[in-house]
Amino acid sequence: MFKKMSQKLLTLGTLMALVLPLLALPAFSLATSAAADQTDPTLTRIQKKGTLTVGLSADYAPYEFHQQINGKDQIIGFDVSLAQAVAKKLGVKLKIEDMGFDALLGALKTGKIDMIASGFSATPERESQVDFSHVYLKSPQTMIVLKTDEAKYKSGDLSSFSGKKIGAQTQTVQEAAAKTIPNAKVVALQKYPNLISQLSQGVVAGVVAEKTIAQAYAEQNSKFAVVTPKFSEDSTGASAVAVPKNSPALVAKINSVIDKITTNGEFNSWKSKAQKQMFANKSQSYWDKYGHYFVEGTGITLALAVIGVLIGTTLGTIFALLKLSSVFVLRAIGNIYVEYVRGTPLLVQAFMVFFGTQAIGLHLSAFVAGALAMGLNSAAYVAEIIRSGIESVDSGQMEAARSLGLPHGKTMRLVILPQAVRTILPALGNEFVSVIKEGSVISVIGVGELMYETGVVQGASFEPFLPLVIASLIYFVLTFTISRLLGFAERKMAR
């Protein structure tokens, strides 16, 4: 009997040994899943570096815009307040990267930024590339029109805009809404101030904008009015935070912040505060409020031009010599570089440097990436300037020097280049003038040069045209002064 009982106990023990691990598997799986849900690669990276880098386009008041507070330029708005709340939730510092709206998605996908908080709406195309949080603001689409045309469009019938030019910010739900207007020609631009400028000049009949934005422009400028076209429900602006794909833990933490602030009324208080800040400091003169932006932008523009030409001259000299080399491979390298760079736009090159360096593990600031892109671009043109300068020297000079026993390198350095300088320097000066103007392209990646700061003033002042006039005058003074100095130097050298 004892033997039978022992066998039963042994059998029972064996069964328990087999069954208990199986019973424990679901619990283990749940625990593992819960642990996995608490973190993800993006959240881990943010916590490791101790900084949340948020991308936005600060020309979109009251969402985000620049303003001078206590003598210091700051980016404010309810999107910024949301970003601050998320950073606090994560227990990290907040870093804001201001760049063109078009550059935000690329910056997020390449790791330049950790999240986008810029009135960003979830669309099927975007959802396939990034993850989105809960919606924190829904705002119907409206149309900004000239006050004189308000009666014409007040009915809201989309057919009243048929055949008209309609402005909208590129790659937005506003652009998609504008495309639903029958027979309308959509004018899509990157920045709202440029759209408003076209509206004020009568180039477009209206600009599609979220109600919050439209009301701000109408309140600031009496020549504008707001009408409400009967767009479909799908066109309603639904702003959410965007983060890299496969970031469930980060999304969960952001959602907890959004759910809290939209429930307890905190977000509404942020909106009210931002709308009041938009029209603060009305007693100050225009230059007192915004003059420092133009001064700072001019300084950055000159710095970019100097660095760009220095890099361009150094690399351009190398590529010019490669193009003149008797070695086929070296000559081919020089030709390919010059033709490729001259055959592609500087804007594309700026994006390639800004995002491409991030992809290979180099974390360059917008300024460094912009200066490098300008230098690489300038090198191709400088190479041709130096090559033509060298070839302008009589070929007999080279033959005479070589016949005297000078090696090729010394002949170039001591005989050919000193004579070529007279031809090269004036053209290099003209290249410097060109680089000053070309620097305006770099603003799209967030470099604070003159055109970037002009956009800042346009967004903060709701005045689209005057900042452009000021910027054009500054560019003229810079280029005119440099051209006169170059002319003086050229006459000196000709003596």
Sequence and secondary structure as in RCSB ss.txt:
>XXXX:A:sequence
MFKKMSQKLLTLGTLMALVLPLLALPAFSLATSAAADQTDPTLTRIQKKGTLTVGLSADYAPYEFHQQINGKDQI
IGFDVSLAQAVAKKLGVKLKIEDMGFDALLGALKTGKIDMIASGFSATPERESQVDFSHVYLKSPQTMIVLKTDE
AKYKSGDLSSFSGKKIGAQTQTVQEAAAKTIPNAKVVALQKYPNLISQLSQGVVAGVVAEKTIAQAYAEQNSKFA
VVTPKFSEDSTGASAVAVPKNSPALVAKINSVIDKITTNGEFNSWKSKAQKQMFANKSQSYWDKYGHYFVEGTGI
TLALAVIGVLIGTTLGTIFALLKLSSVFVLRAIGNIYVEYVRGTPLLVQAFMVFFGTQAIGLHLSAFVAGALAMG
LNSAAYVAEIIRSGIESVDSGQMEAARSLGLPHGKTMRLVILPQAVRTILPALGNEFVSVIKEGSVISVIGVGEL
MYETGVVQGASFEPFLPLVIASLIYFVLTFTISRLLGFAERKMAR
>XXXX:A:secstr
 HHHHHHHHHHHHHHHHHHHHHHHHHHHHHHHHHHHHT  HHHHHHHHHTEEEEEE SEETTTEEEEEETTEEEE
ESHHHHHHHHHHHHHT EEEEEE  HHHHHHHHHTTS SEE SS B  HHHHTTEEEEEEEEEE EEEEEEGGGH
HHHTT  GGGGTTSEEEEETTSHHHHHHTTSTT EEEEES HHHHHHHHHTTSSSEEEEEHHHHHHHHHH TTEE
EE     GGGSEEEEEEEESS HHHHHHHHHHHHHHHHSSHHHHHHHHHHHHHT  TTS HHHHHHHHHHHHHHH
HHHHHHHHHHHHHHHHHHHHHHHT SSHHHHHHHHHHHHHHHTS HHHHHHHHHHHHHHTT    HHHHHHHHHH
HHHHHHHHHHHHHHHHTS HHHHHHHHHTT  HHHHIIIIIHHHHHHHHHHHHHHHHHHHHHHGGGGGGGT  SH
HHHHHHHHHHH  SSHHHHHHHHHHHHHHHHHHHHHHHHHHHHH 
